[in-house]
Amino acid sequence: GGSTLDDHHSFIVQYRPTDDKHLDMHIDECDVTFNFGITSHDNFEGNDLTFCGMFDSADHRKYHHTYKHVKGRCVVHSGKRRHGAMDIEKGERASLIMWTKSRTFRRTEAYRERNRKGLTYGDADRVCLSYTHDPDYKNLMPKKQQYHMKRREEGQSGNETPLRTEKKWIEVCAASELLEGQSKLLKLKEENEQIAVFKYKGELFALENRCAHMGGSLCDGEIEDIGTEHLGSSDSKASDGMVICPRHYMCFNLRTGENVEGDFTMKQQVYPVRLSQDGQRIQVEVEIEVSAETMESVAIEEHPLVEVQRAPLWLCG
């Protein structure tokens, strides 16, 4: 019950069209969430809060309800219910968020058993799809709508026909350009891909750049050893490196993509990364939609090496 809530973490979230435009579908790292509207509804358009199913239910990715924020009103919901904030179309909106936990509840066998099962996938409405958490996201979401959060009436169900994709090796940069402890960001606009490539202890690692929490750029984060503090919370090793998201300080294992605190709902996609045969260039493997145009423009042959025709953006270097 509510009387057992004995821990909380509070913060403010802000949305505007030119900055944090939306919040991807997710579940919270808490048991009960309190969301207080602190912006007048006259100051913004869009950005409705959309709720889908509970994380362990068959309808986890099915639409349930849309909530329109009102200043001074609080919406209370289970932290384990999938939800997200749609694209803000105009103005600026802010909310005060309070995550609460019950240590008594979390010590129960029912809680542990429920969390061991992990996320439940299955049938999906488009509005409930998550580009961070759903491995079939790109097969179900039309390319033009990917990495956006559209209103439900703009697309209610996934693609009727799964898209055909193929894995291709894409050039990131010259090996000499990525120094120890640094990162490079590869942005492929047509594929809606952002991949952060890191060099740590002489090894290369590649993760989805958008933080699974709220989309911060991991490429801008600091890298350090995980150490012994987080061992036991995840499958990390003390010698593994981790990147710290500069927005809210979430930490992710460079090798596995796991949140080092053991939160299974926040995991970064890991991309295969390698040096070219001559050892001069860094490449990552990306899954792209197959068409004559994309295959011609991004395919990299093993030998000789063909440079990508699409101009990637290199940042964070």
PyMOL commands that set and color helices and strands:
alter all, ss='L'
color gray80, all
select helices_A, chain A and resi 2-4+41-43+103-106+109-116+126-128+137-140+143-145+152-154+175-177+218-220+292-298
alter helices_A, ss='H'
color red, helices_A
select strands_A, chain A and resi 7-15+23-26+32-37+44-46+49-54+65-67+74-78+81-85+88-91+93-101+165-174+183-188+193-200+203-208+222-225+241-244+251-253+273-275+281-289+313-315
alter strands_A, ss='S'
color yellow, strands_A
deselect
rebuild
show_as cartoon
